[in-house]
Amino acid sequence: MKKSYLLGALFLVGAWSCAPSSDKEEVVTEEEIVIPDNSLTDEERADGWMLLFDGESMEGWRAFNGDTTPSNWIIEDGAMKGLGATGGSDIGGDIVFGPMEFEEFEMEFTWKISPGGNSGVFYHVVEGPDYKAPYYTGPEYQVIDQIGFAQPLEKWQSLAADYAMYEPDLEGEGIVKPAGEWNVSRIVFTEEGASYWLNGKKTVEFVPYSEDWTAKRNSGKWNDFPDYKIAKKGLIALQDHGDPVWFKNIKIRTR
Protein backbone atom coordinates (compact mmCIF):
# COMPACT_ATOMS: atom_id res chain seq x y z
CA MET A 1 0.00 0.00 0.00
CA LYS A 2 1.08 3.57 -0.57
CA LYS A 3 0.96 5.80 2.50
CA SER A 4 0.70 9.53 3.07
CA TYR A 5 0.23 11.48 6.27
CA LEU A 6 -2.20 14.16 7.41
CA LEU A 7 -1.55 16.35 10.45
CA GLY A 8 -4.57 16.91 12.66
CA ALA A 9 -4.94 19.30 15.58
CA LEU A 10 -6.40 18.11 18.86
CA PHE A 11 -7.45 20.83 21.23
CA LEU A 12 -7.42 20.04 24.96
CA VAL A 13 -9.35 22.48 27.11
CA GLY A 14 -8.01 22.99 30.64
CA ALA A 15 -10.21 22.98 33.67
CA TRP A 16 -11.69 26.26 34.86
CA SER A 17 -9.54 27.94 37.49
CA CYS A 18 -10.74 30.36 40.11
CA ALA A 19 -10.25 33.19 37.66
CA PRO A 20 -12.99 33.59 35.03
CA SER A 21 -10.72 32.48 32.19
CA SER A 22 -9.44 29.24 30.62
CA ASP A 23 -6.23 28.16 28.87
CA LYS A 24 -6.18 25.99 25.75
CA GLU A 25 -3.26 23.75 24.87
CA GLU A 26 -2.82 22.69 21.23
CA VAL A 27 -1.33 19.24 20.71
CA VAL A 28 -0.37 18.17 17.17
CA THR A 29 -0.88 14.52 16.34
CA GLU A 30 -0.22 12.48 13.20
CA GLU A 31 -2.98 10.54 11.44
CA GLU A 32 -2.04 7.95 8.84
CA ILE A 33 -3.94 8.00 5.55
CA VAL A 34 -3.54 4.87 3.44
CA ILE A 35 -3.70 5.25 -0.34
CA PRO A 36 -4.50 1.98 -2.13
CA ASP A 37 -1.93 0.53 -4.53
CA ASN A 38 -2.39 1.25 -8.22
CA SER A 39 -4.43 4.38 -7.63
CA LEU A 40 -3.99 8.13 -7.98
CA THR A 41 -4.87 10.89 -5.58
CA ASP A 42 -6.98 13.82 -6.74
CA GLU A 43 -3.84 15.96 -6.59
CA GLU A 44 -1.93 13.54 -8.83
CA ARG A 45 -4.73 13.51 -11.38
CA ALA A 46 -4.77 17.31 -11.38
CA ASP A 47 -1.02 17.27 -11.98
CA GLY A 48 -1.45 15.10 -15.07
CA TRP A 49 -0.44 11.68 -13.78
CA MET A 50 -1.93 8.57 -15.42
CA LEU A 51 -1.78 4.91 -14.39
CA LEU A 52 -0.29 2.33 -16.76
CA PHE A 53 -1.50 -0.58 -14.60
CA ASP A 54 -4.70 -0.89 -12.55
CA GLY A 55 -3.66 -3.88 -10.43
CA GLU A 56 -6.35 -6.12 -11.88
CA SER A 57 -5.68 -6.62 -15.58
CA MET A 58 -2.94 -6.45 -18.21
CA GLU A 59 -4.97 -3.99 -20.26
CA GLY A 60 -2.72 -1.99 -22.56
CA TRP A 61 0.24 -4.34 -22.16
CA ARG A 62 1.30 -6.75 -24.90
CA ALA A 63 4.35 -8.60 -26.12
CA PHE A 64 7.13 -6.56 -27.69
CA ASN A 65 6.58 -6.85 -31.46
CA GLY A 66 3.36 -8.75 -30.68
CA ASP A 67 -0.39 -8.31 -30.50
CA THR A 68 -1.33 -10.09 -27.27
CA THR A 69 -0.11 -10.34 -23.69
CA PRO A 70 2.33 -13.27 -23.37
CA SER A 71 1.66 -16.03 -20.84
CA ASN A 72 4.86 -15.26 -18.91
CA TRP A 73 3.22 -12.15 -17.40
CA ILE A 74 0.40 -12.53 -14.85
CA ILE A 75 -1.37 -10.59 -12.10
CA GLU A 76 -0.45 -11.61 -8.55
CA ASP A 77 -1.72 -9.83 -5.43
CA GLY A 78 -2.22 -6.55 -7.24
CA ALA A 79 1.15 -6.62 -8.98
CA MET A 80 2.21 -7.40 -12.52
CA LYS A 81 4.53 -10.42 -12.29
CA GLY A 82 7.03 -11.55 -14.88
CA LEU A 83 7.46 -15.28 -14.38
CA GLY A 84 11.00 -15.48 -15.75
CA ALA A 85 9.80 -17.96 -18.34
CA THR A 86 12.49 -17.03 -20.87
CA GLY A 87 14.98 -19.17 -18.97
CA GLY A 88 17.70 -16.54 -18.68
CA SER A 89 17.48 -15.23 -22.23
CA ASP A 90 17.15 -11.47 -22.66
CA ILE A 91 15.06 -11.91 -25.80
CA GLY A 92 11.47 -13.04 -26.19
CA GLY A 93 9.65 -12.30 -22.94
CA ASP A 94 9.43 -8.51 -22.75
CA ILE A 95 6.22 -6.48 -22.79
CA VAL A 96 5.33 -2.92 -23.82
CA PHE A 97 2.55 -0.51 -22.93
CA GLY A 98 1.10 -0.27 -26.42
CA PRO A 99 -1.56 2.48 -26.45
CA MET A 100 0.79 5.47 -26.54
CA GLU A 101 4.36 6.68 -26.88
CA PHE A 102 6.15 9.09 -24.54
CA GLU A 103 8.80 11.71 -25.22
CA GLU A 104 9.56 13.91 -22.22
CA PHE A 105 8.06 12.44 -19.06
CA GLU A 106 8.27 11.60 -15.38
CA MET A 107 7.57 7.99 -14.44
CA GLU A 108 7.33 6.26 -11.07
CA PHE A 109 7.03 2.54 -10.36
CA THR A 110 7.24 0.14 -7.42
CA TRP A 111 9.06 -3.16 -7.92
CA LYS A 112 10.74 -6.13 -6.31
CA ILE A 113 13.05 -8.79 -7.71
CA SER A 114 13.62 -12.46 -6.91
CA PRO A 115 16.94 -13.54 -5.32
CA GLY A 116 19.72 -13.22 -7.88
CA GLY A 117 17.25 -11.73 -10.35
CA ASN A 118 17.73 -9.35 -13.27
CA SER A 119 15.21 -7.18 -15.11
CA GLY A 120 14.81 -3.63 -16.40
CA VAL A 121 12.49 -0.81 -17.39
CA PHE A 122 12.89 0.75 -20.85
CA TYR A 123 11.60 3.89 -22.54
CA HIS A 124 11.71 5.36 -26.07
CA VAL A 125 11.37 1.78 -27.33
CA VAL A 126 10.82 1.26 -31.05
CA GLU A 127 9.33 -1.93 -32.52
CA GLY A 128 10.08 -3.53 -35.87
CA PRO A 129 11.54 -6.59 -37.58
CA ASP A 130 15.10 -5.32 -37.11
CA TYR A 131 14.75 -5.19 -33.32
CA LYS A 132 14.64 -8.41 -31.30
CA ALA A 133 14.19 -6.77 -27.90
CA PRO A 134 13.50 -3.33 -26.38
CA TYR A 135 17.18 -2.78 -25.56
CA TYR A 136 18.00 -2.58 -29.27
CA THR A 137 16.57 0.94 -29.21
CA GLY A 138 15.48 1.98 -25.70
CA PRO A 139 17.47 3.25 -22.70
CA GLU A 140 17.23 1.04 -19.61
CA TYR A 141 16.74 1.73 -15.93
CA GLN A 142 18.53 -1.31 -14.50
CA VAL A 143 16.54 -3.51 -12.09
CA ILE A 144 18.68 -6.20 -10.45
CA ASP A 145 19.42 -7.94 -7.15
CA GLN A 146 22.40 -5.74 -6.35
CA ILE A 147 23.22 -7.65 -3.17
CA GLY A 148 22.65 -11.25 -4.22
CA PHE A 149 23.46 -11.37 -7.93
CA ALA A 150 25.60 -14.44 -8.66
CA GLN A 151 28.35 -12.65 -10.57
CA PRO A 152 30.20 -9.46 -9.65
CA LEU A 153 28.51 -6.44 -11.19
CA GLU A 154 30.32 -3.73 -13.08
CA LYS A 155 29.20 -0.26 -12.02
CA TRP A 156 27.47 0.25 -15.37
CA GLN A 157 25.48 -2.97 -14.74
CA SER A 158 24.39 -1.93 -11.26
CA LEU A 159 20.95 -1.22 -9.89
CA ALA A 160 19.40 2.11 -10.94
CA ALA A 161 22.06 2.70 -13.58
CA ASP A 162 21.37 4.07 -17.02
CA TYR A 163 22.49 0.68 -18.24
CA ALA A 164 25.92 0.70 -19.94
CA MET A 165 25.82 4.50 -20.08
CA TYR A 166 25.83 6.19 -16.65
CA GLU A 167 26.95 4.54 -13.41
CA PRO A 168 24.72 4.97 -10.36
CA ASP A 169 25.47 6.46 -6.95
CA LEU A 170 24.03 3.94 -4.50
CA GLU A 171 25.56 5.34 -1.30
CA GLY A 172 23.20 5.81 1.62
CA GLU A 173 21.51 3.71 4.27
CA GLY A 174 18.45 1.84 3.04
CA ILE A 175 18.88 2.80 -0.61
CA VAL A 176 19.71 -0.74 -1.76
CA LYS A 177 17.30 -3.33 -0.39
CA PRO A 178 17.57 -7.14 -0.37
CA ALA A 179 15.74 -9.18 -2.99
CA GLY A 180 12.06 -9.63 -2.18
CA GLU A 181 11.58 -6.15 -0.70
CA TRP A 182 9.64 -3.43 -2.49
CA ASN A 183 11.45 -0.45 -4.00
CA VAL A 184 10.19 2.84 -5.42
CA SER A 185 11.95 4.09 -8.55
CA ARG A 186 11.57 7.17 -10.69
CA ILE A 187 12.74 8.25 -14.13
CA VAL A 188 12.67 11.90 -15.19
CA PHE A 189 13.50 12.54 -18.84
CA THR A 190 13.65 15.91 -20.58
CA GLU A 191 16.11 17.18 -23.16
CA GLU A 192 17.34 19.75 -20.64
CA GLY A 193 18.23 17.03 -18.14
CA ALA A 194 17.40 13.48 -17.05
CA SER A 195 17.68 11.64 -13.75
CA TYR A 196 17.03 8.22 -12.20
CA TRP A 197 15.96 7.76 -8.59
CA LEU A 198 15.84 4.81 -6.16
CA ASN A 199 14.02 4.89 -2.83
CA GLY A 200 14.21 8.68 -2.66
CA LYS A 201 17.84 9.05 -3.78
CA LYS A 202 19.01 10.41 -7.11
CA THR A 203 21.32 7.74 -8.55
CA VAL A 204 22.03 9.07 -12.04
CA GLU A 205 21.93 12.48 -13.71
CA PHE A 206 22.79 13.34 -17.32
CA VAL A 207 21.96 15.64 -20.22
CA PRO A 208 20.49 13.70 -23.17
CA TYR A 209 22.06 14.29 -26.57
CA SER A 210 24.97 16.24 -25.03
CA GLU A 211 28.59 15.72 -26.08
CA ASP A 212 29.19 13.45 -23.09
CA TRP A 213 26.01 11.48 -23.78
CA THR A 214 26.94 11.09 -27.46
CA ALA A 215 30.43 9.82 -26.59
CA LYS A 216 28.96 7.16 -24.32
CA ARG A 217 26.31 6.28 -26.89
CA ASN A 218 28.94 5.74 -29.60
CA SER A 219 31.27 3.48 -27.63
CA GLY A 220 31.42 0.18 -25.80
CA LYS A 221 28.39 -2.09 -25.82
CA TRP A 222 26.37 0.10 -28.17
CA ASN A 223 28.73 -0.18 -31.14
CA ASP A 224 26.69 -3.18 -32.26
CA PHE A 225 23.33 -1.39 -31.86
CA PRO A 226 23.20 1.45 -34.40
CA ASP A 227 19.65 2.52 -33.50
CA TYR A 228 20.15 2.56 -29.74
CA LYS A 229 18.86 5.82 -28.17
CA ILE A 230 18.24 7.38 -31.58
CA ALA A 231 14.45 7.73 -31.13
CA LYS A 232 13.37 10.69 -29.00
CA LYS A 233 10.01 9.11 -28.20
CA GLY A 234 8.69 5.59 -27.95
CA LEU A 235 7.05 2.91 -25.82
CA ILE A 236 7.56 1.94 -22.18
CA ALA A 237 8.73 -1.68 -21.78
CA LEU A 238 9.32 -4.18 -18.95
CA GLN A 239 11.91 -6.93 -19.23
CA ASP A 240 11.64 -10.66 -18.58
CA HIS A 241 15.30 -11.63 -18.24
CA GLY A 242 14.56 -15.12 -16.95
CA ASP A 243 13.90 -14.24 -13.29
CA PRO A 244 10.64 -13.52 -11.45
CA VAL A 245 10.00 -9.80 -11.03
CA TRP A 246 7.01 -7.77 -9.80
CA PHE A 247 5.79 -4.27 -10.71
CA LYS A 248 2.96 -2.11 -9.38
CA ASN A 249 2.01 1.57 -8.93
CA ILE A 250 3.23 2.32 -12.45
CA LYS A 251 2.32 5.92 -13.20
CA ILE A 252 3.56 8.53 -15.66
CA ARG A 253 3.00 12.13 -16.71
CA THR A 254 4.30 14.06 -19.67
CA ARG A 255 6.67 17.01 -19.12
Secondary structure as UniProt FT lines:
FT   STRAND          2..13
FT   STRAND          24..35
FT   TURN            37..38
FT   HELIX           42..46
FT   TURN            47..48
FT   STRAND          50..51
FT   TURN            59..60
FT   STRAND          61..63
FT   TURN            64..65
FT   TURN            71..72
FT   STRAND          73..76
FT   TURN            77..78
FT   STRAND          79..82
FT   TURN            85..88
FT   STRAND          95..102
FT   STRAND          105..113
FT   TURN            115..116
FT   STRAND          118..125
FT   TURN            129..130
FT   HELIX           134..136
FT   STRAND          140..144
FT   TURN            146..148
FT   HELIX           155..157
FT   TURN            159..160
FT   TURN            163..165
FT   TURN            173..174
FT   TURN            179..180
FT   STRAND          183..190
FT   TURN            191..192
FT   STRAND          193..198
FT   TURN            199..200
FT   STRAND          201..206
FT   TURN            208..209
FT   HELIX           211..217
FT   HELIX           220..224
FT   TURN            226..230
FT   STRAND          234..238
FT   STRAND          245..254
//
